Amino acid sequence: MRHLYLIAVIFVLLGSCRQTTGPDLKPEKKNTLTANDLLDRIKGGWAGQVIGCTYGGPTEFSFPGTMIQDYQSIPWDSTRIAWYFDNSPGLYDDIYMDLTFMEVMEKEGIDAPAASHARAFAHAPYPLWHANQAARYNILNGIMPPESGSWMNNPHAEDIDFQIEADFAGLMSPGMPNGASDICDRVGHIMNYGDGWYGGVYMAAMYSLAFLSQDIEYVVEEGLKSIPGESNFHKCIQDVISQYRKNPDDWKAAWFAVERTWAADIGCPDGVFRPFNIDARVNAAYVIIGLLYGKGDFARTLDISTRCGQDSDCNPASAGGILGTMIGYSKIPAVWLDPLKPIENKPFSYTALSLNKVYETGYKQALEMIRRQGGKVDGDIIHLPDQPIRPVKLEVNFPGLAPTARKYIGINLETQCEIAFDGTGFILTGQPARTGYSNTDPFVFQVEMMLDNGPAETFTMPVDYLTRRLEVAWKYNLEPGRHTLRLKVLNPKAGESIRINDLITYRKI
């Protein structure tokens, strides 16, 4: 009998050593919250986002294609948030972009259609960049979602834009990742598609799951179930998780693994053949590196996700927001939380909402989502519905395309020009030269484009910075071979021109 006793002891010991997460193992989930705990988690998510954005602000895109070394200090003090809030309010585009969509839901209800969000976003007074600005131009010129975010109409479809704007969807969907995905479908396709859209879906899912579990590994892995396994986004994040499993104490090894396999940008004209990378996939990997290797320590999580480089304010904002949701506002260390308090009653730029108002609005919207998704609010006790995660649909950007060359053109288009190239696609970068213009000049260039002997197409190039077209022209899925692009300004203005910079060409693979 003694050998049976020893076998039993061994099984008990092995059971106690099992990992808390994995494909068949789930940590204990908490589907019931008090009203105070729910509010504390929502506040923690918003607070963590603002804190992380501020911490990484000074290094944003100062380290493309490289990490921020340990010997380089990243400053933090009690006045930092207040200083940025007053002197560099554009840093918080991560937040005030979210608030645009929250405000639409306040006016029209949480089922507000994509068109309402698109119109509010397109006509907002703040400046935009990358996928957001491309989408704004599309919407103002009659291309509505989801086509406004499609890679055929938006070369920035895989950029980080919706990834940094989806926090609200997760924070108003506590424990309901599928509900968060439904919101992301309506809002995220305004500006992104495919892997670019998946970045927002994944962040929102992790925010949602952070209400259920204190286990970071569980939240990271379970949230990934919302993304189709065939997608490159899923594969990239899975590579980070696998690297963490192999070596949970060396975040730099995970960084190098991401750089080695996933750093080549295909779509974004600012990143093709350059170290600059605003791709959602890569920057999401940096968020996950911060969360996993930070191991629940707030300072270490922010620091690692910042030191991964590239979009180093948005990435710690996402990591800080997810971790802040998990631990709650009341448990964010004072060294990080106290600098936030002086600005909590101040409205963010371009909006009437302060953080304190956002906490209140977010809590109200979360209660409504809980009731709609099958949960129950019983006085002070809130029962969250159980939602097994379903993956969203598979979307692929730039299928079978690879960049072949980036050539500097360097001409000023005053009346007409002709450019020849070889390949199956192209992007022509440039913008109005602005000699004698201000950023708000109402003049709009009318341009005719003809490719080979095909029909002429016309498009506009506003001088106004808020409504600008980011690239001069682009086309994909052309027949392989030699092509001729002809551009003609239909309303030339003496002494003014459109600056044409680079020609990026593609081939079929």
C-alpha positions as CSV (number, residue, x, y, z in Angstrom):
1,M,0.0,0.0,0.0
2,R,3.0,2.3,0.6
3,H,3.7,2.6,-3.1
4,L,0.1,3.7,-3.8
5,Y,0.4,6.4,-1.1
6,L,3.6,7.7,-2.8
7,I,1.9,7.7,-6.2
8,A,-1.0,9.7,-4.7
9,V,1.4,12.2,-3.1
10,I,3.2,12.6,-6.4
11,F,0.0,13.4,-8.2
12,V,-1.0,16.0,-5.6
13,L,2.4,17.6,-6.0
14,L,2.2,17.6,-9.8
15,G,-1.2,19.1,-9.6
16,S,0.0,21.9,-7.4
17,C,2.7,22.8,-9.9
18,R,0.4,23.1,-12.9
19,Q,0.4,26.3,-14.8
20,T,-2.6,28.6,-14.0
21,T,-3.3,29.2,-17.7
22,G,-3.1,27.3,-20.9
23,P,-5.3,25.8,-23.5
24,D,-7.2,23.6,-21.1
25,L,-6.7,25.4,-17.8
26,K,-8.7,28.3,-16.6
27,P,-8.1,30.4,-13.5
28,E,-11.0,31.2,-11.3
29,K,-13.2,33.8,-12.9
30,K,-15.2,36.4,-10.9
31,N,-18.6,36.9,-12.7
32,T,-20.1,38.9,-9.8
33,L,-18.9,42.3,-8.8
34,T,-20.2,45.0,-6.5
35,A,-21.2,48.3,-7.9
36,N,-18.2,49.9,-6.2
37,D,-15.8,47.4,-7.7
38,L,-17.2,47.8,-11.2
39,L,-16.8,51.6,-11.0
40,D,-13.3,51.2,-9.5
41,R,-12.3,48.9,-12.4
42,I,-13.7,51.3,-15.0
43,K,-11.9,54.2,-13.4
44,G,-8.7,52.1,-13.3
45,G,-8.9,51.5,-17.0
46,W,-9.2,55.1,-17.9
47,A,-6.6,56.3,-15.4
48,G,-4.1,53.6,-16.5
49,Q,-4.5,54.7,-20.1
50,V,-3.8,58.4,-19.3
51,I,-0.9,57.5,-17.1
52,G,0.7,55.2,-19.6
53,C,0.2,57.6,-22.5
54,T,2.0,60.4,-20.4
55,Y,4.9,58.1,-19.4
56,G,5.7,57.1,-22.9
57,G,4.9,60.6,-24.5
58,P,8.5,61.9,-24.6
59,T,9.8,58.9,-26.6
60,E,7.0,58.5,-29.1
61,F,8.5,57.4,-32.5
62,S,11.9,58.5,-31.4
63,F,13.1,54.9,-31.4
64,P,11.9,53.3,-34.7
65,G,13.3,49.8,-35.2
66,T,15.2,49.7,-31.9
67,M,14.4,49.4,-28.2
68,I,15.0,52.1,-25.6
69,Q,18.1,50.9,-23.8
70,D,18.2,50.5,-20.0
71,Y,20.7,53.2,-19.5
72,Q,18.3,55.8,-21.0
73,S,16.1,57.2,-18.2
74,I,12.5,57.9,-18.8
75,P,11.4,60.8,-16.5
76,W,8.4,60.7,-14.2
77,D,7.4,63.2,-11.5
78,S,4.3,64.5,-9.8
79,T,3.8,67.4,-12.3
80,R,4.2,65.5,-15.5
81,I,0.6,64.7,-16.3
82,A,-0.6,68.3,-15.5
83,W,2.2,69.7,-17.7
84,Y,1.3,67.6,-20.8
85,F,-2.4,68.2,-20.3
86,D,-1.9,71.9,-20.4
87,N,1.0,72.2,-22.8
88,S,0.7,69.3,-25.2
89,P,-3.0,68.2,-25.2
90,G,-2.5,66.4,-28.6
91,L,-0.7,63.7,-26.7
92,Y,-4.0,62.4,-25.4
93,D,-5.5,61.7,-28.8
94,D,-5.8,58.1,-27.5
95,I,-8.4,59.3,-25.1
96,Y,-10.3,62.0,-26.8
97,M,-10.8,59.8,-29.9
98,D,-12.5,57.2,-27.6
99,L,-14.6,60.0,-26.2
100,T,-16.0,60.9,-29.6
101,F,-17.6,57.5,-29.8
102,M,-18.8,57.6,-26.2
103,E,-20.5,60.9,-26.9
104,V,-22.3,59.5,-30.0
105,M,-23.6,56.7,-27.8
106,E,-24.8,59.2,-25.2
107,K,-26.8,61.1,-27.8
108,E,-28.1,58.2,-29.9
109,G,-27.8,55.2,-27.5
110,I,-25.3,52.4,-27.4
111,D,-26.7,50.9,-30.7
112,A,-25.8,54.0,-32.6
113,P,-25.0,53.0,-36.2
114,A,-21.6,53.2,-37.8
115,A,-22.7,56.1,-40.0
116,S,-23.3,58.2,-36.9
117,H,-19.9,57.5,-35.5
118,A,-18.3,58.1,-38.8
119,R,-19.9,61.5,-39.3
120,A,-19.0,62.6,-35.7
121,F,-15.4,61.4,-36.3
122,A,-15.0,63.0,-39.7
123,H,-16.3,66.4,-38.6
124,A,-14.5,66.6,-35.3
125,P,-12.1,69.6,-34.9
126,Y,-9.0,67.6,-34.0
127,P,-6.2,66.8,-36.4
128,L,-5.8,63.2,-37.5
129,W,-3.1,61.0,-39.0
130,H,-2.6,57.7,-40.8
131,A,-5.7,55.4,-41.0
132,N,-7.8,58.0,-39.2
133,Q,-7.1,60.8,-41.6
134,A,-7.4,58.6,-44.6
135,A,-10.8,57.5,-43.3
136,R,-11.8,61.1,-42.6
137,Y,-11.0,62.0,-46.2
138,N,-13.0,59.0,-47.4
139,I,-16.0,59.9,-45.4
140,L,-16.0,63.6,-46.4
141,N,-15.8,62.4,-50.0
142,G,-18.7,60.0,-49.8
143,I,-16.9,56.7,-48.9
144,M,-18.6,55.4,-45.7
145,P,-17.7,52.5,-43.4
146,P,-16.7,49.8,-43.8
147,E,-15.3,50.8,-47.2
148,S,-13.7,53.9,-45.6
149,G,-11.3,51.6,-43.7
150,S,-10.8,49.0,-46.4
151,W,-7.2,48.5,-47.7
152,M,-8.4,49.2,-51.3
153,N,-9.5,52.8,-50.2
154,N,-7.1,53.2,-47.3
155,P,-3.4,52.3,-47.6
156,H,-3.2,52.7,-43.8
157,A,-5.7,50.0,-43.1
158,E,-3.2,48.0,-40.9
159,D,-2.0,51.0,-38.9
160,I,-2.5,51.3,-35.1
161,D,-5.4,53.8,-35.2
162,F,-8.4,51.8,-34.0
163,Q,-6.1,49.8,-31.6
164,I,-5.6,52.9,-29.5
165,E,-9.3,54.0,-29.7
166,A,-11.0,50.7,-28.8
167,D,-10.5,51.0,-25.0
168,F,-14.1,52.4,-24.5
169,A,-15.6,49.3,-26.2
170,G,-13.9,47.0,-23.6
171,L,-14.5,49.2,-20.6
172,M,-18.3,49.4,-21.4
173,S,-18.4,45.6,-21.9
174,P,-17.2,44.1,-18.6
175,G,-16.8,40.4,-18.9
176,M,-18.5,40.5,-22.3
177,P,-15.8,40.2,-25.0
178,N,-18.4,39.4,-27.7
179,G,-20.3,42.5,-26.9
180,A,-17.1,44.5,-27.2
181,S,-16.4,42.9,-30.6
182,D,-19.8,43.9,-31.8
183,I,-19.1,47.5,-30.9
184,C,-15.7,47.2,-32.6
185,D,-17.3,46.0,-35.8
186,R,-19.4,49.2,-36.0
187,V,-16.7,51.7,-35.0
188,G,-13.4,50.0,-36.0
189,H,-14.2,49.6,-39.6
190,I,-14.5,53.3,-40.0
191,M,-10.7,53.6,-40.2
192,N,-9.2,50.0,-40.2
193,Y,-9.6,46.6,-41.7
194,G,-8.0,43.2,-41.2
195,D,-5.0,43.2,-38.8
196,G,-5.5,46.9,-38.2
197,W,-9.1,46.2,-37.0
198,Y,-8.0,43.1,-35.0
199,G,-5.7,45.4,-32.9
200,G,-8.8,47.1,-31.5
201,V,-10.8,44.0,-31.2
202,Y,-8.0,42.3,-29.2
203,M,-7.5,45.3,-26.9
204,A,-11.2,45.6,-26.2
205,A,-11.4,41.9,-25.5
206,M,-8.6,42.1,-22.9
207,Y,-10.2,45.1,-21.2
208,S,-13.4,43.1,-21.0
209,L,-11.7,40.0,-19.6
210,A,-9.7,42.1,-17.1
211,F,-13.0,42.5,-15.1
212,L,-13.2,38.7,-14.7
213,S,-9.7,37.6,-13.8
214,Q,-6.6,38.8,-12.0
215,D,-4.4,36.5,-14.1
216,I,-2.6,38.5,-16.8
217,E,-1.6,35.4,-18.8
218,Y,-5.2,34.3,-18.9
219,V,-6.5,37.6,-20.1
220,V,-3.8,37.8,-22.8
221,E,-4.4,34.2,-24.1
222,E,-8.2,34.2,-23.7
223,G,-8.5,37.5,-25.4
224,L,-6.6,36.2,-28.4
225,K,-9.5,33.8,-29.0
226,S,-11.4,36.7,-30.4
227,I,-9.0,36.9,-33.3
228,P,-9.1,34.4,-36.2
229,G,-6.2,31.9,-35.9
230,E,-5.4,32.2,-39.6
231,S,-4.6,35.9,-39.4
232,N,-1.1,37.3,-39.2
233,F,-2.2,39.3,-36.1
234,H,-3.0,36.1,-34.2
235,K,0.2,34.5,-35.3
236,C,2.3,37.5,-34.2
237,I,0.8,37.6,-30.7
238,Q,1.0,33.9,-30.4
239,D,4.7,34.1,-31.1
240,V,5.1,36.5,-28.2
241,I,3.2,34.2,-25.9
242,S,5.3,31.2,-27.0
243,Q,8.5,33.2,-26.4
244,Y,7.3,34.1,-23.0
245,R,6.6,30.5,-22.2
246,K,10.2,29.6,-23.2
247,N,11.8,32.4,-21.3
248,P,9.5,34.4,-19.0
249,D,12.3,36.7,-17.7
250,D,13.8,38.1,-20.9
251,W,11.5,40.5,-22.6
252,K,14.2,41.5,-25.0
253,A,14.2,38.0,-26.5
254,A,10.5,38.4,-27.3
255,W,11.2,41.9,-28.8
256,F,13.9,40.4,-31.1
257,A,11.5,37.6,-32.1
258,V,8.9,40.1,-33.2
259,E,11.4,42.2,-35.0
260,R,12.8,39.2,-36.9
261,T,9.5,37.9,-38.1
262,W,6.9,40.7,-38.1
263,A,8.5,44.1,-38.5
264,A,8.3,44.4,-42.3
265,D,5.5,46.9,-43.1
266,I,3.6,46.3,-46.4
267,G,0.9,49.0,-46.5
268,C,1.7,52.2,-44.6
269,P,3.5,54.5,-47.0
270,D,5.5,56.0,-44.1
271,G,6.9,52.6,-43.1
272,V,7.5,50.7,-46.3
273,F,11.3,50.3,-46.7
274,R,11.8,52.3,-43.5
275,P,12.3,51.4,-39.8
276,F,9.2,53.4,-38.9
277,N,6.4,51.1,-37.9
278,I,2.9,52.1,-36.9
279,D,1.5,48.7,-37.8
280,A,-1.1,47.5,-35.3
281,R,0.3,43.9,-35.2
282,V,3.8,44.9,-34.1
283,N,2.7,47.6,-31.7
284,A,0.1,45.2,-30.2
285,A,3.0,42.7,-29.6
286,Y,4.8,45.4,-27.6
287,V,1.7,45.9,-25.5
288,I,1.6,42.1,-24.8
289,I,5.4,42.1,-24.0
290,G,4.7,44.8,-21.4
291,L,1.8,42.9,-19.9
292,L,3.4,39.5,-19.7
293,Y,6.9,40.4,-18.7
294,G,5.6,43.1,-16.4
295,K,3.9,40.3,-14.4
296,G,1.3,42.6,-12.8
297,D,3.8,45.3,-11.6
298,F,2.4,48.6,-12.8
299,A,5.7,50.4,-13.2
300,R,7.5,47.5,-14.9
301,T,4.5,47.0,-17.3
302,L,4.6,50.6,-18.4
303,D,8.4,50.7,-18.7
304,I,8.7,47.5,-20.8
305,S,5.9,48.5,-23.2
306,T,7.5,51.9,-23.6
307,R,11.1,50.6,-24.1
308,C,9.9,48.4,-27.0
309,G,9.9,51.7,-29.0
310,Q,7.9,52.7,-32.1
311,D,4.5,54.1,-30.9
312,S,5.8,54.3,-27.3
313,D,3.1,56.4,-25.8
314,C,0.1,54.4,-27.2
315,N,1.5,51.0,-26.2
316,P,2.0,51.8,-22.5
317,A,-1.4,53.5,-22.6
318,S,-3.0,50.2,-23.7
319,A,-1.0,48.1,-21.3
320,G,-1.6,50.5,-18.4
321,G,-5.3,50.7,-19.2
322,I,-5.7,46.9,-19.2
323,L,-3.7,46.4,-16.1
324,G,-5.5,49.4,-14.4
325,T,-8.8,47.7,-15.2
326,M,-7.6,44.4,-13.7
327,I,-6.4,45.9,-10.4
328,G,-8.7,48.9,-10.1
329,Y,-8.2,52.6,-9.6
330,S,-7.8,52.2,-5.9
331,K,-4.8,49.9,-6.3
332,I,-2.8,51.9,-8.8
333,P,0.3,52.9,-6.9
334,A,0.2,56.5,-5.5
335,V,3.4,57.5,-7.4
336,W,1.5,57.0,-10.6
337,L,-2.1,57.9,-9.5
338,D,-1.4,61.1,-7.5
339,P,-0.1,63.1,-10.6
340,L,-3.4,62.3,-12.3
341,K,-5.7,63.7,-9.7
342,P,-5.1,67.5,-10.5
343,I,-6.5,67.1,-14.0
344,E,-9.4,64.7,-13.4
345,N,-11.9,67.6,-13.5
346,K,-10.4,69.2,-16.6
347,P,-12.1,68.5,-20.0
348,F,-9.8,66.9,-22.6
349,S,-9.1,69.0,-25.6
350,Y,-11.9,68.9,-28.3
351,T,-14.4,67.6,-25.9
352,A,-16.5,68.7,-22.9
353,L,-15.7,65.4,-21.0
354,S,-13.3,65.4,-18.1
355,L,-12.0,62.1,-16.6
356,N,-14.5,62.3,-13.7
357,K,-17.3,62.7,-16.3
358,V,-15.8,59.8,-18.3
359,Y,-15.9,57.6,-15.2
360,E,-19.5,58.4,-14.7
361,T,-20.5,58.0,-18.3
362,G,-18.6,54.8,-18.7
363,Y,-20.2,53.3,-15.6
364,K,-23.7,54.1,-16.9
365,Q,-23.0,52.6,-20.3
366,A,-21.5,49.5,-18.8
367,L,-24.6,48.9,-16.7
368,E,-26.7,49.2,-19.8
369,M,-24.5,46.7,-21.7
370,I,-24.6,44.3,-18.9
371,R,-28.5,44.3,-18.9
372,R,-28.6,44.0,-22.7
373,Q,-26.1,41.1,-22.9
374,G,-28.0,39.0,-20.4
375,G,-26.4,40.0,-17.1
376,K,-28.3,41.3,-14.0
377,V,-28.0,44.4,-11.8
378,D,-29.4,43.4,-8.4
379,G,-29.0,46.5,-6.2
380,D,-25.3,46.7,-5.3
381,I,-24.6,43.3,-6.8
382,I,-23.8,43.0,-10.5
383,H,-23.9,39.6,-12.2
384,L,-21.9,39.5,-15.4
385,P,-23.1,37.2,-18.2
386,D,-21.0,34.2,-19.2
387,Q,-19.7,34.7,-22.8
388,P,-17.6,32.0,-24.4
389,I,-15.5,34.0,-26.8
390,R,-16.3,33.7,-30.5
391,P,-13.7,34.8,-33.1
392,V,-14.5,37.7,-35.4
393,K,-14.5,37.2,-39.1
394,L,-11.3,36.7,-41.1
395,E,-10.1,39.8,-43.1
396,V,-6.9,40.0,-45.0
397,N,-5.2,43.2,-46.2
398,F,-2.9,43.5,-49.3
399,P,-3.3,39.7,-50.1
400,G,-0.4,38.4,-52.2
401,L,1.3,41.8,-52.4
402,A,4.9,42.7,-51.6
403,P,6.7,46.0,-51.9
404,T,9.4,46.0,-54.6
405,A,10.9,49.5,-54.6
406,R,10.7,53.0,-53.2
407,K,11.8,55.6,-55.7
408,Y,12.1,59.3,-55.0
409,I,10.3,61.3,-57.7
410,G,10.7,64.9,-56.3
411,I,8.6,67.0,-58.7
412,N,6.0,69.8,-58.2
413,L,2.9,69.0,-60.1
414,E,1.5,72.3,-61.5
415,T,-0.4,71.2,-64.5
416,Q,0.3,67.6,-65.5
417,C,2.9,64.8,-65.3
418,E,3.6,61.3,-66.4
419,I,5.2,58.5,-64.3
420,A,6.1,55.0,-65.6
421,F,6.6,52.0,-63.3
422,D,6.7,48.2,-63.3
423,G,4.5,46.1,-60.9
424,T,1.0,45.1,-59.8
425,G,0.4,48.1,-57.6
426,F,1.7,51.5,-56.5
427,I,1.4,54.3,-54.0
428,L,2.4,57.9,-54.9
429,T,3.2,60.0,-51.9
430,G,2.9,63.8,-51.7
431,Q,0.8,66.8,-50.7
432,P,0.0,70.4,-51.6
433,A,3.3,72.4,-51.6
434,R,1.6,75.1,-49.5
435,T,3.6,78.0,-50.8
436,G,1.4,81.0,-49.8
437,Y,-1.1,78.7,-48.1
438,S,-2.1,78.3,-44.5
439,N,-3.1,75.0,-43.0
440,T,-6.7,76.1,-43.1
441,D,-6.7,77.5,-46.7
442,P,-10.0,76.5,-48.3
443,F,-8.5,75.9,-51.8
444,V,-9.0,72.3,-53.1
445,F,-7.0,70.9,-56.0
446,Q,-9.0,69.0,-58.5
447,V,-6.9,66.2,-60.1
448,E,-7.6,63.8,-62.9
449,M,-5.8,60.4,-62.9
450,M,-5.4,58.0,-65.8
451,L,-3.7,54.7,-65.6
452,D,-2.5,53.2,-68.9
453,N,-5.4,53.6,-71.3
454,G,-8.1,53.1,-68.7
455,P,-10.9,55.6,-67.8
456,A,-10.0,58.9,-66.2
457,E,-10.7,59.2,-62.4
458,T,-10.9,62.5,-60.5
459,F,-10.1,63.2,-56.9
460,T,-9.6,66.2,-54.7
461,M,-6.5,67.3,-52.7
462,P,-7.6,69.9,-50.1
463,V,-4.9,72.2,-48.8
464,D,-6.7,72.4,-45.4
465,Y,-4.7,70.1,-43.0
466,L,-7.9,68.8,-41.3
467,T,-9.4,67.5,-44.5
468,R,-6.2,66.6,-46.5
469,R,-5.7,63.5,-48.6
470,L,-2.7,61.7,-47.2
471,E,-1.3,60.2,-50.5
472,V,-1.6,61.5,-54.0
473,A,-2.7,58.2,-55.6
474,W,-2.6,54.4,-55.2
475,K,-3.9,51.3,-57.0
476,Y,-3.5,47.6,-56.3
477,N,-4.3,44.4,-58.1
478,L,-3.0,45.6,-61.5
479,E,-1.9,43.3,-64.2
480,P,1.9,42.5,-63.9
481,G,4.0,44.6,-66.2
482,R,4.8,48.1,-67.3
483,H,2.3,50.8,-66.4
484,T,2.0,54.6,-67.1
485,L,0.4,56.9,-64.6
486,R,-0.8,60.3,-65.9
487,L,-1.9,63.1,-63.5
488,K,-3.5,66.4,-64.6
489,V,-4.5,69.4,-62.3
490,L,-7.9,70.5,-63.5
491,N,-7.9,73.8,-61.7
492,P,-4.3,75.0,-61.8
493,K,-3.4,78.0,-59.7
494,A,-0.5,80.2,-60.7
495,G,2.6,79.6,-58.6
496,E,1.0,76.7,-56.7
497,S,1.5,72.9,-57.0
498,I,1.2,69.5,-55.5
499,R,4.5,68.1,-54.3
500,I,5.1,64.5,-55.4
501,N,7.6,62.7,-53.3
502,D,8.0,58.9,-53.5
503,L,6.7,56.2,-55.7
504,I,6.3,52.8,-54.0
505,T,5.7,49.8,-56.2
506,Y,4.4,46.3,-55.5
507,R,4.6,42.9,-57.0
508,K,2.4,39.8,-56.7
509,I,3.7,36.9,-54.6
